[in-house]
Amino acid sequence: MKILFFDGVCNLCNASVDRVIRGDKSREIMVAPLQGQTAEELLPYSGINHEQMKSLVYWDGGKVYTFSNAALQVAKDMKLPWSTFYVLKIFPRSIRDAVYQWIARNRYKWFGQKDSCRLPTEEEAARFLP
């Protein structure tokens, strides 16, 4: 199972989830908020504190990706044009993660945030985990 964990109150993260839902035509990637029950149950087994995570987390059959690796792995698992972003993997992870974390630190200021976690529409509901 592939699960993209995201910050449920972050507007940038929610926009990314929208892209994944629209771009993942095979419907393989499920989504779940970091603030939810699925994150609470699965992520501690990977050594990740979901309550302190300020990143997308991508769970792929038990293998966990964080920061820029999570975003790039999701892109790779999607169809064109999103899969082309995987080419950014050529840059050292330290550089990719520094840029990723700079954006993550400023995401609320630049993109805003919601008062509560996003609720899926009826057509999206099958892709969301609690």
N, C-alpha and C positions, 0 to 999 in steps of 0.2 A: 504494500500500500504506500502511496506517495501522499504526504500531507505537507502543505505549506502553512506554517504557523506565522501569524502576523499580529501586530499591535492593533487591536480592535478599535481603538479610539483615534488612531492616526489617519489623517486624510490621505497622505501619500501612500501609506500601506494599503488602505482601502482601494485607492485607485490602482495599485499594483494587483490586488486581488481581482478587481474587475477585468484587468488585462489578461490575467491567467484564465479566468473563467471563459472569457471570449476567445482566447487564443488556444486553449487546450481542447481541441475538437474531439480528441479521443476520450475525453472526460476521465483521464487517469488520475489527475491531481485533485485531491480534496483540500479544503481549506478549514482552518480552525484558529480562533483567537488565542493568543498567548495567555489571555486572562481566563481561558475556559477549562472545562473539565478534561478534555482530551490532552491538552498540554500538561495539566497537573498530573495526569496518570502516566503519560509516556515519557516526557522529557527528563524527569529525574533519573530514570534508568540509564540515560546517556550522559549523566553528569552535568546537566544543564538546569540552572535555576530559572524556570520560566518567569518568575516574578521579577527578576532583575534583568532579564534579557531585553536589550534595546535593539534587536535585530530581527530580521526574518530568520526563521529556522525552517530548514527543509528536511523532512523525514522521508527517506527513500528505503523502504523495507528494513528499517532498523538502523541504517546508516544515516548519520546526522551531519548536515552542512549548516554553517553559520556565516554571517557577515557576507562578504562579496562572493564566497563560494556558494552560499545558498542561492543568491540571486542568479549567478551564472549557471548553476545546475538546473534551476527552474527553467531558465531560458533555453538551455540545451534540450530539455525534455519537451519543450513546446515546438510547434511547427514554425516554418518561415513566416514572417521575417525575424521573429524573436530569437530563434535558435542561432542566428548569426552573431548575437552578442557574446556567445561563448568564446569567440576569438579573443576577447579581453583577458582570457585566462593566461595569455602569453606574458602579461605583466606580473611582476612578483607580487605574491599575496600581501606582503607588508604594505606595498603601495596601494593596491586595490582596497585593502581593509582600512587604511588611513583615510582614503577618500570616502569610502562607505560610512565610516564612523563619523566623519565630519558632517556628512549629510544627515545621518541619524541624530546627531546632537542638535541639529538646527531644524529638524523636520516640523516640529510643532510651530516654530516661529515662522517658517517659510510657507507651510501648507495648512496649518491649523490643526485642530483636533475636535473630536466629537465629545459630547457629554457622557456617552455610554457606547458600548460595543455595537457595532453594526449588526443589523438584523437582515438576513437574506430575503430576497423576494421569493415568491412562490416557485418560480422557475429555477432559482438558484439553490433552494433549500436542500436538494439532494446532494449538493456538492459541499455543504457545510457540516462540520462536526461540532458538537458542543464544546 
